[in-house]
Amino acid sequence: MLRNLDITSLRSFVTIADVGGVTRAAAVLNLTQSAVSMQIKRLEDMLGADLLDRSARTVGLTPVGEQMLSYARRILALNDEVYGLLTLPQFEGEVVLGVPHDIVYPAIPQVLHRFARDYAKVKVRLLSSFTKMLREQFARGECDVIVTTEDEVGPGGVMLTELQLVWIGAPGGQA
């Protein structure tokens, strides 16, 4: 007899694995601790295996739980993708994103991947150039959004992050 896995129980299980405990997971999920515990118990009963190792102070995963975690993450990702695709308003069109050469990798590929997943009907055209050129293109309307590396935020800009400059050289080398 085929049985269906409960998405809510899977979400509780993944959250417990991510935060390291039932109480913390309950807070993240805005549920009571007993509700989360009952969902995990129901999932373990359905699978006929313990997923959580409750012997230590923090909750860990059993070997079966480790195996289940990978599947649970994929099931939830697919569930959330389908739900978002069918229920959220669809945006269509093209966005031109300008990014300086030196910050394209590694962040931008990850951002574009998530954006493509969440907004499948939006085409992103990536322009990579120097900050000064990107600002000029933005002013002419050739870019919809630009990410720049500057000391100060200009009018209408928003600072995303501030990173400390670090110089790295060979031991005993000269700059």
N, C-alpha and C positions, 0 to 999 in steps of 0.2 A: 504494500500500500504506500503510495507516494504521499509525502507530507511537505508542507510549505514552511519555509523558514520565515519567522516573523521579523520584519524590517526593524521594528522598534526594539526588539531584543538584540538584534545584531548591532544597532546603533549604540545601545547601552554597553554591550560587550566591547566594542571598539573604543568607546570613551573610557571605560575602565582600564583597558590596556594602555591608552594614551596618557592618562593622568595618574595611574598607579593605585587606584583604590575606588571602592564602591561609594564611599561618602563624598569624595571629590567629584566622581562621575555624576552622582545625583545632583550636586550643586550646578555642574555645567549643564546638565540636561533639564534643570528646573523640575526635578522629581524628588520624591522622598527616597530615602535610602532603602526602605522596605520594598518600594515599587521596583527599584533597579535590581535588588536582590531577587525578587520574585521573577523578573524577566530572565535573569541569568539562570535561575533554577529551572525555569520552563525550557530554556534553550538547551541546557545540559541534559535534562530528562528526555527531550526530543531526540538528541543526538546519542544518548546513552553513554556519555563520557563527561568527565570533569574537564572544564576549560580553564578554571582558575585554580592556582595553587595558593591556598589560604593559610599555609603553615608559617609564613614569615610575617613580620610586622606590616610590610606593604604587600599588596596582592600582586602575584606574578602569574604567568601563564604556564600551564602544563604543556608538554610536547604537543598534545592534541590541540590545545588552545593556540599555540604558535602557528600550527598548520591552519586552523580555522580563521585566524586573524587575517591572513592574506586573502582568503576567499571572502570574508566579511567586508573587508575594505573594497574589494572589486564589486561586490553586490551593491553596497551602499553608493558607490560612485556611479554605477549604472542607473540605479534607482533615482538618484538626485539629478542625473543628466536628463533622463526621460521626463521626470516631473517638471524640471525647469523648461525643457524644450516645449512641452505641451501646455504648460500653464502660464508661463511668463510672456509678457508682450515681446513680440519679435522685432528686433531692430535689423534694418537692412541698409546696405550702402557701402561706402568706402571711407576709411579714416586714414589720413596720412600722418604718420608718426615720425618725428625727427629725433634722432638720438646721436650724441657724439660717438666717434669711433671707439674711444677708450672705455666706454661703459656698456657697450652692446653685449659683450659676453662677461659673465654668465647669466646675468639677470634677465635680459630682454627675451631670449628664447623661451624661458619658463613663463614669463608674462604673456607672450604671444600664444603659447600653447594653451594656457588657461583661458585666455580671451577667445580663442577659436572654439574651444569647447563650450563656453558659455554663450557666445554670440556667433553661431555658425553661419549666419547670413551676412555678416559684416566682414568685408575684405580689409585687411590692414596692409597698407603700403609703407614699408620702412625706408626712411631716408637716413643715411649715416653720413655725417659731416662734422665740421668744426662748430663749436658753440656759436661763434660770431655769425657764421653763414646760416646756421639754423634759425637764429633770431631774425636775420634779414628775410629768410624765406617765410617765416611765420608772419612777419609784418606785411609781406606782400600777399598773404593768404594762400601760400603754396603748401603749408603744413597746417593741419588741424590742431595738433598737440605736439609740443616739443619737450624733451627732457634735456636739461643743460647742466653743465658743471661750471658754477660761478660762485664768487665770494658772497654776493648778496642777491636776494630775490628782487626782481624788478616788479614794477606795477602789474597787478593781475596774476603774478606768479605765486606758487605755493612751494615751500621747501619740503621735499620728500624725506631727505635724510642729510645728516652732516657727518662726514667721515674725516678722521684725522689723517693728514698726509704722512706717509712713512717712506723713508728712503732706505733702500736695501742695496748693499754692495758686497763685493767679495772681501773676505777677511784679509786685511793688510792692503787692500786696494786703495786707489786714489780717485777722488771725484773731481 
